[in-house]
Amino acid sequence: RYDPDTAAAWIVEQPATAELDRPLDRYVRTLSRESPDMAVEWAMAIVNDRRREAAINQVMNPWLRSNPDAAAAYLRSSSLPEGLSQELLTRAEEVLRAAQQQ
């Protein structure tokens, strides 16, 4: 059985390498259900650029749909790369505008 707390403890003890990307990605997906902001922060530790961006999008997309205000607030103060942060913030603002029009 997968235990997220044990996984996090193990991940923290490992050096940041591409070999760690897969378990880190799995941890990010699990954590995203409870704490999307923390999941994005963990996703930033993924070494492979494409896998990192995919993991961040896997967290942000449902968060943008379920709570666009919180997602947008997070993005405004996040340490995400500016291009990705701006792209996600634009999506959040689109969701917020659409919700206001309903």
CYANA upper distance limits for C-alpha pairs under 8 A (distance plus 0.5 A):
  2 TYR  CA      7 ALA  CA      8.31
  3 ASP  CA      7 ALA  CA      6.68
  4 PRO  CA      8 ALA  CA      6.58
  4 PRO  CA     27 TYR  CA      7.01
  4 PRO  CA     30 THR  CA      7.68
  4 PRO  CA     31 LEU  CA      7.97
  5 ASP  CA      9 ALA  CA      6.78
  6 THR  CA     10 TRP  CA      6.70
  7 ALA  CA     11 ILE  CA      6.57
  7 ALA  CA     27 TYR  CA      7.44
  8 ALA  CA     12 VAL  CA      6.67
  8 ALA  CA     27 TYR  CA      7.78
  9 ALA  CA     13 GLU  CA      7.13
 10 TRP  CA     14 GLN  CA      7.22
 11 ILE  CA     20 LEU  CA      8.07
 11 ILE  CA     23 PRO  CA      8.33
 11 ILE  CA     24 LEU  CA      7.51
 14 GLN  CA     20 LEU  CA      8.15
 15 PRO  CA     20 LEU  CA      8.48
 16 ALA  CA     20 LEU  CA      7.11
 16 ALA  CA     45 ALA  CA      7.73
 16 ALA  CA     46 ILE  CA      8.29
 16 ALA  CA     47 VAL  CA      7.56
 17 THR  CA     21 ASP  CA      7.56
 17 THR  CA     47 VAL  CA      6.75
 18 ALA  CA     46 ILE  CA      7.84
 18 ALA  CA     47 VAL  CA      5.91
 18 ALA  CA     48 ASN  CA      6.84
 20 LEU  CA     24 LEU  CA      6.54
 20 LEU  CA     46 ILE  CA      8.05
 21 ASP  CA     25 ASP  CA      6.38
 21 ASP  CA     46 ILE  CA      5.67
 21 ASP  CA     47 VAL  CA      6.90
 21 ASP  CA     48 ASN  CA      7.70
 21 ASP  CA     51 ARG  CA      8.26
 22 ARG  CA     26 ARG  CA      6.83
 23 PRO  CA     27 TYR  CA      6.69
 24 LEU  CA     28 VAL  CA      6.64
 24 LEU  CA     42 TRP  CA      7.96
 24 LEU  CA     43 ALA  CA      7.70
 24 LEU  CA     45 ALA  CA      8.42
 24 LEU  CA     46 ILE  CA      7.28
 25 ASP  CA     29 ARG  CA      6.82
 25 ASP  CA     43 ALA  CA      7.29
 25 ASP  CA     46 ILE  CA      7.83
 25 ASP  CA     51 ARG  CA      8.49
 25 ASP  CA     55 ALA  CA      6.91
 26 ARG  CA     30 THR  CA      6.84
 27 TYR  CA     31 LEU  CA      6.53
 27 TYR  CA     39 ALA  CA      8.45
 28 VAL  CA     32 SER  CA      6.44
 28 VAL  CA     39 ALA  CA      5.36
 28 VAL  CA     40 VAL  CA      7.72
 28 VAL  CA     42 TRP  CA      6.82
 28 VAL  CA     43 ALA  CA      6.57
 28 VAL  CA     55 ALA  CA      7.71
 28 VAL  CA     59 VAL  CA      8.30
 29 ARG  CA     33 ARG  CA      7.80
 29 ARG  CA     39 ALA  CA      7.77
 29 ARG  CA     55 ALA  CA      8.02
 29 ARG  CA     58 GLN  CA      7.96
 29 ARG  CA     59 VAL  CA      7.48
 30 THR  CA     34 GLU  CA      8.39
 31 LEU  CA     35 SER  CA      6.28
 31 LEU  CA     36 PRO  CA      7.27
 31 LEU  CA     38 MET  CA      7.86
 31 LEU  CA     39 ALA  CA      5.93
 32 SER  CA     36 PRO  CA      4.72
 32 SER  CA     37 ASP  CA      8.11
 32 SER  CA     38 MET  CA      7.99
 32 SER  CA     39 ALA  CA      5.57
 32 SER  CA     40 VAL  CA      8.28
 32 SER  CA     59 VAL  CA      6.20
 35 SER  CA     39 ALA  CA      6.70
 36 PRO  CA     40 VAL  CA      6.71
 36 PRO  CA     59 VAL  CA      6.59
 36 PRO  CA     60 MET  CA      7.82
 36 PRO  CA     63 TRP  CA      7.49
 37 ASP  CA     41 GLU  CA      7.01
 37 ASP  CA     74 TYR  CA      7.46
 38 MET  CA     42 TRP  CA      6.78
 39 ALA  CA     43 ALA  CA      6.59
 39 ALA  CA     56 ILE  CA      8.50
 39 ALA  CA     59 VAL  CA      7.47
 40 VAL  CA     44 MET  CA      6.90
 40 VAL  CA     55 ALA  CA      8.33
 40 VAL  CA     56 ILE  CA      6.10
 40 VAL  CA     59 VAL  CA      7.16
 40 VAL  CA     60 MET  CA      8.30
 41 GLU  CA     45 ALA  CA      7.92
 42 TRP  CA     46 ILE  CA      8.12
 43 ALA  CA     52 ARG  CA      6.40
 43 ALA  CA     55 ALA  CA      6.64
 43 ALA  CA     56 ILE  CA      6.57
 44 MET  CA     52 ARG  CA      6.84
 44 MET  CA     56 ILE  CA      8.27
 44 MET  CA     80 LEU  CA      8.05
 45 ALA  CA     52 ARG  CA      8.18
 46 ILE  CA     51 ARG  CA      7.53
 46 ILE  CA     52 ARG  CA      5.64
 47 VAL  CA     51 ARG  CA      8.36
 47 VAL  CA     52 ARG  CA      7.37
 48 ASN  CA     52 ARG  CA      6.46
 49 ASP  CA     53 GLU  CA      6.67
 50 ARG  CA     54 ALA  CA      6.57
 51 ARG  CA     55 ALA  CA      6.55
 52 ARG  CA     56 ILE  CA      6.71
 53 GLU  CA     57 ASN  CA      6.65
 53 GLU  CA     84 LEU  CA      8.50
 54 ALA  CA     58 GLN  CA      6.59
 55 ALA  CA     59 VAL  CA      6.92
 56 ILE  CA     60 MET  CA      6.53
 57 ASN  CA     61 ASN  CA      6.18
 58 GLN  CA     62 PRO  CA      7.80
 59 VAL  CA     63 TRP  CA      7.03
 60 MET  CA     64 LEU  CA      6.32
 60 MET  CA     71 ALA  CA      7.79
 60 MET  CA     88 LEU  CA      8.13
 61 ASN  CA     65 ARG  CA      6.99
 62 PRO  CA     66 SER  CA      6.56
 63 TRP  CA     67 ASN  CA      6.07
 63 TRP  CA     68 PRO  CA      7.10
 63 TRP  CA     71 ALA  CA      6.66
 64 LEU  CA     68 PRO  CA      4.87
 64 LEU  CA     69 ASP  CA      8.43
 64 LEU  CA     71 ALA  CA      6.20
 64 LEU  CA     72 ALA  CA      8.18
 64 LEU  CA     91 ARG  CA      8.13
 64 LEU  CA     92 ALA  CA      6.21
 64 LEU  CA     95 VAL  CA      7.78
 65 ARG  CA     95 VAL  CA      7.60
 67 ASN  CA     71 ALA  CA      6.75
 68 PRO  CA     72 ALA  CA      6.38
 68 PRO  CA     92 ALA  CA      6.03
 68 PRO  CA     93 GLU  CA      8.24
 68 PRO  CA     95 VAL  CA      7.19
 68 PRO  CA     96 LEU  CA      6.86
 69 ASP  CA     73 ALA  CA      6.67
 69 ASP  CA     92 ALA  CA      8.12
 69 ASP  CA     96 LEU  CA      7.85
 70 ALA  CA     74 TYR  CA      6.64
 71 ALA  CA     75 LEU  CA      6.70
 71 ALA  CA     92 ALA  CA      7.53
 72 ALA  CA     76 ARG  CA      6.73
 72 ALA  CA     89 LEU  CA      6.30
 72 ALA  CA     92 ALA  CA      6.22
 72 ALA  CA     93 GLU  CA      7.85
 73 ALA  CA     77 SER  CA      7.30
 74 TYR  CA     78 SER  CA      6.32
 75 LEU  CA     80 LEU  CA      8.20
 75 LEU  CA     85 SER  CA      6.55
 75 LEU  CA     88 LEU  CA      7.98
 75 LEU  CA     89 LEU  CA      6.72
 76 ARG  CA     85 SER  CA      8.33
 76 ARG  CA     89 LEU  CA      7.98
 78 SER  CA     85 SER  CA      8.18
 80 LEU  CA     84 LEU  CA      7.22
 80 LEU  CA     85 SER  CA      6.07
 81 PRO  CA     85 SER  CA      6.48
 82 GLU  CA     86 GLN  CA      6.41
 83 GLY  CA     87 GLU  CA      6.68
 84 LEU  CA     88 LEU  CA      6.69
 85 SER  CA     89 LEU  CA      6.49
 86 GLN  CA     90 THR  CA      6.55
 87 GLU  CA     91 ARG  CA      6.98
 88 LEU  CA     92 ALA  CA      6.72
 89 LEU  CA     93 GLU  CA      6.67
 90 THR  CA     94 GLU  CA      6.75
 91 ARG  CA     95 VAL  CA      6.78
 92 ALA  CA     96 LEU  CA      6.72
 93 GLU  CA     97 ARG  CA      6.61
 94 GLU  CA     98 ALA  CA      6.65
 95 VAL  CA     99 ALA  CA      6.67
 96 LEU  CA    100 GLN  CA      6.77
 97 ARG  CA    101 GLN  CA      6.87
 98 ALA  CA    102 GLN  CA      7.18
